[in-house]
Amino acid sequence: MPTDSAGRLRIRIVFDGDDMIGPGKADLLDGIARIGSIAGAGREMGMSYKRAWELIGTLNAMFRGPLVESTRGGSGGGGAVLTDLGLEVLSLYRAFEEAAAQGGAEELRALHALTRDIPEEK
């Protein structure tokens, strides 16, 4: 998602009830796709093993089917992959982020122009 000195946009999509997907869950899915491990993706984000698994459990329960499939560890080691649905959800979320950033770029710059300059020393 494009960012500049005007700020950045972080999108959280809230569905019925408490179901939501936002930048953290999307980044976790990206990490799993890249690393092939829920624990590894969580670790990369500074997230506990338990928290990463909880988020994936939430995502897997939220959609029509699982977004992530995992295999147990053992002598060959375990791993995780995004399902086709997981890849589609992640792609749609990232496309939505991009469209919102492009569509709201002028307003974001205008809002940023109204913020106070704060020295680095705070």
matplotlib code that plots the C-alpha trace (Angstrom):
import matplotlib.pyplot as plt

x = [0.0, 1.5, 2.6, 4.2, 4.8, 1.1, 0.6, -0.6, -3.9, -4.7, -7.9, -10.0, -13.0, -15.7, -18.3, -21.3, -20.7, -17.1, -15.7, -13.0, -9.9, -7.3, -3.6, -2.3, -4.2, -3.4, 0.3, 0.2, -1.3, 1.4, 4.0, 2.6, 2.5, 6.1, 7.6, 5.3, 4.8, 2.3, 4.8, 7.5, 5.2, 4.0, 7.6, 8.6, 5.8, 6.9, 3.7, 3.5, 3.0, -0.4, -1.6, -0.7, -2.6, -5.6, -5.7, -5.6, -8.3, -10.5, -9.8, -10.5, -13.8, -14.8, -14.9, -16.7, -13.7, -10.2, -7.7, -4.7, -4.0, -1.3, 0.5, 1.8, 5.4, 7.5, 10.6, 9.9, 8.7, 5.3, 4.2, 1.3, 0.0, -2.7, -5.6, -7.0, -9.6, -6.9, -5.0, -8.3, -9.2, -5.7, -5.7, -9.1, -8.0, -4.8, -6.7, -9.2, -6.4, -4.9, -8.2, -8.9, -5.4, -5.7, -9.2, -8.5, -5.0, -6.1, -8.1, -5.2, -2.8, -5.3, -5.7, -2.0, -1.5, -3.8, -1.6, 0.8, 4.5, 6.0, 9.8, 11.6, 12.5, 8.8]
y = [0.0, 3.3, 5.6, 9.0, 11.8, 12.4, 9.3, 5.8, 4.1, 1.0, -0.7, -2.9, -4.5, -5.5, -8.0, -9.2, -9.4, -9.3, -10.9, -8.7, -8.7, -6.0, -5.3, -7.7, -10.7, -9.9, -9.5, -12.9, -14.5, -12.9, -14.3, -17.8, -17.7, -16.6, -18.7, -21.8, -21.7, -20.1, -20.0, -18.6, -15.9, -14.9, -14.8, -12.5, -10.2, -10.3, -12.3, -15.2, -18.7, -18.9, -15.5, -16.5, -19.7, -17.9, -15.5, -18.3, -20.1, -17.0, -16.5, -20.2, -20.0, -16.6, -17.6, -20.4, -22.6, -22.5, -19.9, -21.8, -25.5, -26.8, -30.1, -31.4, -31.3, -34.5, -35.9, -34.1, -31.0, -29.3, -26.4, -24.3, -23.1, -20.7, -22.5, -21.2, -19.4, -17.9, -16.6, -15.1, -13.4, -12.0, -10.8, -9.1, -7.4, -6.1, -4.9, -3.1, -1.4, -0.2, 1.1, 2.9, 4.4, 5.7, 6.9, 8.8, 10.1, 13.7, 13.7, 12.0, 14.7, 17.4, 15.8, 15.5, 19.2, 20.1, 18.2, 20.0, 19.8, 18.0, 18.2, 14.9, 15.4, 15.3]
z = [0.0, -0.9, 1.9, 1.9, 4.3, 4.4, 6.5, 6.0, 5.9, 8.0, 7.2, 9.5, 8.0, 10.5, 9.5, 11.4, 15.2, 16.2, 13.0, 11.5, 9.4, 9.5, 9.0, 11.7, 10.5, 6.8, 7.7, 9.6, 6.5, 4.3, 6.7, 6.6, 2.8, 2.8, 5.7, 5.6, 9.4, 11.7, 14.6, 12.3, 10.9, 14.4, 15.7, 12.8, 13.9, 17.6, 18.3, 20.7, 19.4, 21.2, 19.8, 16.2, 16.5, 18.1, 15.2, 12.6, 14.5, 14.4, 10.6, 9.9, 11.7, 10.2, 6.5, 4.5, 4.9, 6.4, 5.2, 6.6, 6.7, 9.0, 9.5, 12.8, 13.6, 14.0, 12.5, 9.2, 10.9, 10.5, 8.4, 7.2, 3.9, 2.8, 1.1, -2.1, -0.1, 2.1, -0.9, -2.3, 1.0, 1.4, -2.2, -1.8, 1.4, -0.1, -3.2, -0.9, 1.0, -2.3, -3.6, -0.3, -0.3, -3.8, -3.5, -0.2, -1.0, -1.4, 1.9, 3.7, 2.6, 3.6, 7.0, 7.5, 6.5, 9.5, 12.0, 14.3, 13.7, 16.7, 17.2, 17.4, 21.1, 22.2]

ax = plt.figure().add_subplot(projection="3d")
ax.plot(x, y, z, "-o")
ax.set_aspect("equal")
plt.show()
